[in-house]
Amino acid sequence: MELATLLAALEQAPEHIYPSETLDIHKPITALAYDSRKVVEGGLFIAVPGTHTNGQRFLDEATRRGASAALGEALPGQSAPLPYIEVADVRKALADLSCAFYEYPAAHLCTIGVTGTDGKTTTSNLISHLFEEAGRSTGLMTTANFKLGGREWENTTRQSTLEALEVQQMLQQCRDAGVTHAIVEATSHGLELQRVRGCDFDIGVVTNITHEHLDFHKTLAAYRRAKARLFEMLDPHRDKGMGNHPVAILNRDDSSYDILKPYCRVPILDYGIDTPASIRAVDLQLSASNTTFRVIFPDAECHVETQLVGRFNVSNCLAAIATAYSQGISVADIVQGLATVKGVSGRMEGIDEGQSFSVVVDYAHTPDSLAKVLATLRPVTQGKLLVVFGSAGERDRQKRPIMGRIAAEMTDFFVITDEDPRDEDREQILREIAAGAEAQGKQAGKDFLCIADRRDAIEVALKRAEAGDTVLLAGKGHEQSIIIGREKLPWDDRRVARELLRKSL
């Protein structure tokens, strides 16, 4: 694609191009890259600022790899080794360029954005399953997994919402594969950092909004505002000629309802359990192996049985049910879909090596999600409830003592350990979590332990467990790595638990 065509797609025209006499804007651009290691001959390098570094530091490498030009924000008192296109907002530019390079794939798909603090991945997978049960073809991008054309694979990037370049590339692949509906997990980071710009969302779905990511957003109000961007993106006049109906799917039980409602210009379809809503679950029957409930629709009702467990999963099911119902999927197909859906990798995933106690791996890494999972496990646990958990370094510090308090109030014993300490003092992170437990009168060494090494922490918890107990390994879920310092080391809670259980049996 000609550079001139790409630049014409920018919402804001470049502020400067220098040296302009050396840049041929009619030269074809072979590829886009924001990672200098992925630059190819004739490509355009987009110098995006990151948490630890800035793409502008890698202009020399991009030049060596054959980039035709680079694009980024103003260079602070330095010249570039290759033609440089200066823009006011490089993240918006990256999204606009990506949309143009991949020929605006979202215009040819029904795109569904799913946001919220907890439950996004499960809800996204449920939506995909319900649509496919009804004969629709889906593409899927979530924290845990990707799906395209019947093929599914794990997300090992450690990014819940990929950068705009990968998002648009995936949407193009969806279009090429004949996908009709693309489901994108839209995190607050993804929304704030323009990663889902140009997705032309037709449907916006929210699970809940609780305490998370204040390291990035600074205030809860700013975090909520980032989530609201998804619903601002829903255009009541957008018509892709596919018969899809723009709609906002809101949770009537959650405080997010009143926060997001003013940002919705499209019709709202709400769901709930405790609060009267357009789509409501009643008569919940919760067990250790399945869940049943009745769903009341505006014009029908049905009985649902699913293998997903926990009250929070009823809410996730309702979000998916409302999404499917809004697009004309029959109640019968919805019931069939929920009856056949399997759990999501690393979400309430049981580990069974023949031991006499239960071991469950879950991604719960926020105060709200940890409390919900523990509340689900307590009534189905005959003996003691133990949990191994931590809190990520260089992330929301305010939640650490809250999670310590929750473990103190809701478990019989717990081990505080590494999640992803990154460059923070790992022992300090543990102390900050422990402070919340100690404020509840719990004592280290008696009621809980602090063990930084996650393998050692899991081993200690498993050795303490007796017949009828439940051990929850929380915070990592499906993840395939743990980040210590700047190093991403191979890690999988499920694999480690199986190894330790086999060793002890």
Residue pairs with C-beta under 8 A, 6 or more apart in sequence:
1 28
1 29
1 100
1 101
2 25
2 26
2 27
2 28
2 29
3 23
3 24
3 25
3 26
3 27
3 28
3 29
3 44
3 68
3 69
4 25
4 26
5 100
6 29
6 44
6 97
6 100
6 101
7 13
7 14
7 25
7 85
8 100
9 96
9 97
9 99
9 100
10 87
10 93
10 96
10 97
11 92
11 96
12 87
12 88
12 89
12 92
12 93
14 71
14 85
14 86
14 87
15 74
15 86
15 87
15 88
16 85
16 86
17 23
17 83
17 84
17 85
17 86
18 80
18 83
18 84
18 86
19 83
20 83
22 83
23 69
23 83
23 85
27 42
27 68
28 42
29 42
29 43
29 44
29 68
29 101
30 40
30 41
30 42
30 43
31 39
31 40
31 42
31 43
31 44
32 43
32 44
32 46
32 94
32 97
32 98
32 101
32 165
33 39
33 40
33 43
33 44
33 45
33 46
33 62
33 67
33 165
34 45
34 46
34 47
34 48
34 55
34 94
34 163
34 165
36 45
36 55
36 58
36 59
36 61
36 62
36 65
37 61
39 45
39 61
39 62
39 65
39 66
39 67
40 65
40 66
41 65
41 66
42 66
42 67
42 68
43 65
43 66
43 67
43 68
44 67
44 68
44 69
44 70
44 71
44 97
45 55
45 58
45 59
45 62
45 67
45 69
45 70
45 71
46 55
46 70
46 71
46 72
46 90
46 93
46 94
46 97
46 165
47 54
47 55
47 56
47 58
47 59
47 70
47 71
47 72
47 73
47 90
48 55
48 72
48 90
48 91
48 94
48 163
49 55
49 56
49 73
49 90
51 394
52 486
55 72
55 90
56 72
56 75
59 70
59 80
59 81
59 82
59 84
60 81
62 70
62 82
63 81
63 82
67 82
68 82
68 83
69 82
69 83
69 84
69 85
70 80
70 82
70 83
70 84
70 85
71 84
71 85
71 86
71 87
71 90
71 93
71 97
72 84
72 85
72 86
72 87
72 90
73 86
73 87
73 88
73 89
73 90
74 86
75 84
75 86
87 93
89 194
91 164
91 193
91 194
91 195
92 194
92 197
94 163
94 164
94 165
94 194
95 164
95 168
95 194
95 195
95 197
95 198
96 197
96 198
98 164
98 165
98 167
98 168
98 169
98 198
99 106
99 164
99 168
99 197
99 198
101 168
102 168
102 169
102 171
102 172
103 172
104 198
105 168
105 171
105 172
105 174
105 175
106 168
106 171
106 182
106 198
106 199
106 200
106 201
107 200
107 240
108 175
108 240
109 139
109 171
109 174
109 175
109 179
109 180
109 181
109 182
109 240
110 180
110 181
110 182
110 202
110 203
110 240
110 242
110 244
110 327
111 171
111 181
111 182
111 184
111 199
111 200
111 201
111 202
111 203
112 127
112 181
112 182
112 183
112 184
112 201
112 202
112 203
112 204
112 205
112 323
113 184
113 186
113 196
113 199
113 201
113 203
113 204
113 205
113 230
113 233
114 120
114 123
114 124
114 127
114 183
114 184
114 185
114 186
114 205
114 206
114 207
114 319
115 185
115 186
115 187
115 188
115 191
115 204
115 205
115 206
115 207
115 227
115 230
116 123
116 205
116 206
116 207
116 208
116 209
116 227
116 251
116 256
117 207
117 208
117 209
117 210
117 211
117 212
117 366
117 368
117 369
118 207
118 208
118 210
118 312
118 364
118 366
118 368
118 369
118 372
119 207
119 208
119 312
119 315
119 316
119 319
119 369
120 142
120 143
120 160
120 185
120 187
120 207
121 142
121 143
121 144
121 145
121 185
121 344
121 347
121 363
122 308
122 313
122 316
122 344
122 347
123 205
123 207
123 316
123 319
123 320
124 140
124 142
124 183
124 184
124 185
125 140
125 142
125 144
125 145
125 341
125 344
126 316
126 317
126 319
126 320
126 338
126 341
127 138
127 183
127 205
127 319
127 320
127 323
127 324
128 138
128 140
128 147
128 181
128 183
129 320
129 337
129 340
129 341
130 320
130 321
130 323
130 324
130 329
130 333
130 334
130 337
130 338
130 341
131 138
131 181
131 324
131 327
131 329
132 138
132 337
133 333
133 336
133 337
133 340
134 324
134 329
134 330
134 333
134 337
136 180
136 181
136 329
137 149
137 177
137 178
137 179
137 180
137 181
138 147
138 179
138 180
138 181
138 182
138 183
139 147
139 148
139 149
139 170
139 171
139 173
139 174
139 177
139 179
139 181
139 182
139 183
140 146
140 147
140 148
140 152
140 182
140 183
141 155
141 161
141 162
141 167
141 170
141 182
141 183
141 184
141 185
142 155
142 160
142 183
142 185
143 155
143 160
143 185
143 363
143 478
144 154
144 155
144 344
144 345
144 346
144 347
144 363
144 477
144 478
145 152
145 153
145 154
145 155
145 344
145 345
145 478
146 152
146 153
146 154
146 155
146 170
148 170
148 173
148 174
148 177
148 179
149 177
149 178
149 179
154 345
154 478
154 480
155 478
156 480
156 481
158 479
158 481
158 483
158 488
160 185
160 187
160 189
160 190
161 167
161 184
161 185
161 186
161 187
161 189
161 190
161 191
161 195
161 196
162 170
162 195
163 195
164 194
164 195
164 196
164 197
164 198
167 184
167 195
167 196
167 199
168 198
170 182
171 182
171 199
174 182
180 242
184 196
184 199
184 201
186 196
186 199
186 201
186 230
188 212
188 213
188 216
188 217
188 223
188 226
188 227
189 195
189 213
189 216
189 226
190 196
191 226
191 227
191 229
191 230
192 216
192 217
192 226
192 229
196 230
196 233
199 233
200 233
200 235
200 238
200 240
201 230
201 233
201 234
202 234
202 238
202 240
202 244
202 245
202 246
202 247
203 234
203 244
203 246
203 247
203 248
203 249
203 323
203 326
203 327
204 230
204 231
204 233
204 234
204 247
204 248
204 249
204 264
205 249
205 319
205 322
205 323
206 227
206 230
206 231
206 249
206 250
206 251
206 254
206 256
206 260
206 319
207 251
207 254
207 315
207 316
207 319
208 251
208 254
208 256
208 315
208 368
209 223
209 224
209 227
209 254
209 255
209 256
209 259
210 366
210 367
210 368
211 220
211 366
211 367
211 368
211 396
211 398
211 399
211 402
212 223
212 366
212 396
212 399
213 223
213 395
213 396
214 220
214 223
214 396
214 398
214 399
215 394
215 395
215 396
215 397
217 223
217 226
224 256
224 259
227 256
227 259
227 260
228 259
228 260
228 263
231 248
231 260
231 263
231 264
232 263
234 246
234 247
234 248
234 264
234 265
234 266
235 246
235 265
235 266
236 246
236 265
236 266
236 267
238 246
244 327
245 267
245 326
245 327
245 328
246 266
246 267
247 266
247 267
247 268
247 269
247 326
248 260
248 264
248 266
248 267
248 268
248 269
249 268
249 269
249 270
249 271
249 319
249 322
249 323
249 326
250 256
250 257
250 260
250 261
250 264
250 268
250 269
250 270
250 271
251 257
251 270
251 271
251 272
251 315
251 319
252 270
252 271
252 272
252 275
252 276
252 277
253 272
253 273
253 274
253 275
253 277
253 315
257 270
261 268
269 278
269 279
269 322
269 325
269 326
270 277
270 278
270 279
270 322
271 277
271 278
271 279
271 280
271 281
271 315
271 318
271 319
271 321
271 322
272 279
272 280
272 281
272 318
273 280
273 281
273 282
273 284
273 311
273 314
273 315
273 318
278 297
278 298
278 322
279 295
279 296
279 297
279 298
279 318
279 321
279 322
279 325
280 295
280 296
280 318
281 293
281 294
281 295
281 296
281 304
281 314
281 315
281 317
281 318
282 293
282 294
282 296
283 292
283 293
283 294
284 291
284 292
284 293
284 311
284 314
285 291
285 292
285 293
286 309
286 310
286 311
286 376
286 379
287 309
287 380
288 309
288 380
289 307
289 309
290 305
290 306
290 307
290 308
290 309
291 305
291 306
291 308
291 309
291 310
291 313
291 314
292 303
292 304
292 305
292 306
293 303
293 304
293 314
294 301
294 302
294 303
294 304
295 301
295 302
295 304
295 318
295 321
295 334
297 325
297 331
300 331
302 331
302 334
302 335
303 335
304 317
304 334
304 335
304 338
304 339
305 338
305 339
306 313
306 317
306 338
306 339
306 341
307 341
307 342
307 343
308 316
308 317
308 341
308 343
308 348
309 348
309 376
309 380
310 348
310 372
310 373
310 376
311 372
311 375
311 376
312 369
312 372
312 373
312 376
313 348
317 338
321 334
321 338
324 333
324 334
324 337
325 331
325 334
343 349
344 478
345 477
345 478
346 361
346 362
346 363
346 476
346 477
346 478
346 479
346 493
346 494
347 362
347 363
347 477
347 478
348 360
348 362
348 373
348 376
349 360
349 361
349 362
349 477
349 494
350 358
350 359
350 360
351 359
351 360
351 361
351 494
351 497
351 498
351 501
352 359
353 498
353 501
353 502
353 505
354 501
354 505
355 462
355 465
355 501
355 504
355 505
356 466
356 467
356 468
357 383
357 465
357 466
357 467
357 468
357 469
357 470
357 471
358 381
358 469
358 470
358 471
359 462
359 465
359 470
359 471
359 473
359 497
359 501
360 373
360 377
360 470
360 471
360 472
360 473
361 473
361 476
361 477
361 493
361 494
361 497
362 369
362 373
362 472
362 473
362 474
362 477
363 369
363 474
363 475
363 476
363 477
363 478
363 479
364 370
364 372
364 373
364 389
364 472
364 474
364 475
364 477
365 389
365 391
365 392
365 419
365 474
365 475
365 477
366 399
367 399
367 402
367 403
367 406
370 387
370 389
370 403
370 406
370 407
370 474
371 406
371 410
373 472
373 474
374 385
374 387
374 406
374 407
374 410
374 411
374 472
375 410
377 385
377 470
377 472
378 385
378 410
380 470
381 468
381 469
381 470
382 468
382 469
383 466
383 467
383 468
383 469
383 470
384 412
384 413
384 465
384 466
384 469
384 470
385 410
385 411
385 412
385 469
385 470
385 472
386 411
386 412
386 413
386 414
386 415
386 461
386 464
386 465
386 469
386 470
386 471
386 472
387 407
387 411
387 414
387 415
387 461
387 471
387 472
387 473
387 474
388 414
388 415
388 417
388 454
388 457
388 458
388 461
388 471
388 472
388 473
388 474
389 403
389 407
389 414
389 415
389 416
389 417
389 419
389 472
389 473
389 474
389 475
390 416
390 417
390 418
390 419
390 429
390 430
390 433
390 454
390 475
391 399
391 400
391 403
391 419
391 429
391 432
391 433
391 475
392 419
392 420
392 421
392 422
392 475
393 419
393 420
393 421
393 422
393 423
393 424
393 426
393 429
393 483
394 422
394 423
394 424
395 420
397 432
400 429
400 432
400 433
400 435
400 436
401 432
401 433
401 435
401 436
401 439
402 436
403 433
403 436
404 416
404 432
404 433
404 434
404 435
404 436
404 437
404 438
404 439
405 436
405 437
405 439
405 440
406 436
407 414
407 416
407 437
407 448
408 414
408 436
408 437
408 440
408 441
408 442
408 447
408 448
409 440
413 447
413 448
413 461
413 464
414 437
414 447
414 448
414 449
415 448
415 449
415 450
415 451
415 457
415 458
415 460
415 461
416 430
416 433
416 434
416 437
416 448
416 449
416 450
416 451
416 457
417 430
417 450
417 451
417 452
417 453
417 454
417 456
417 457
417 458
418 426
418 429
418 452
418 453
418 454
418 457
418 482
418 484
419 454
419 475
419 476
419 482
420 482
420 483
420 484
421 429
421 452
421 483
421 484
421 485
422 483
422 484
422 485
422 486
423 485
423 486
426 452
426 484
427 450
427 452
430 450
430 452
431 450
434 444
434 448
434 450
437 447
437 448
438 444
442 448
444 450
449 457
449 460
451 457
451 460
454 476
454 482
454 491
454 493
454 496
455 496
455 500
458 473
458 493
458 496
458 497
458 500
459 500
461 471
461 473
462 471
462 497
462 500
462 501
462 504
463 504
465 471
473 493
473 497
476 482
476 491
476 492
476 493
477 493
479 491
479 492
479 493
480 490
480 491
480 492
481 488
481 489
481 490
481 491
482 488
482 489
482 491
483 489
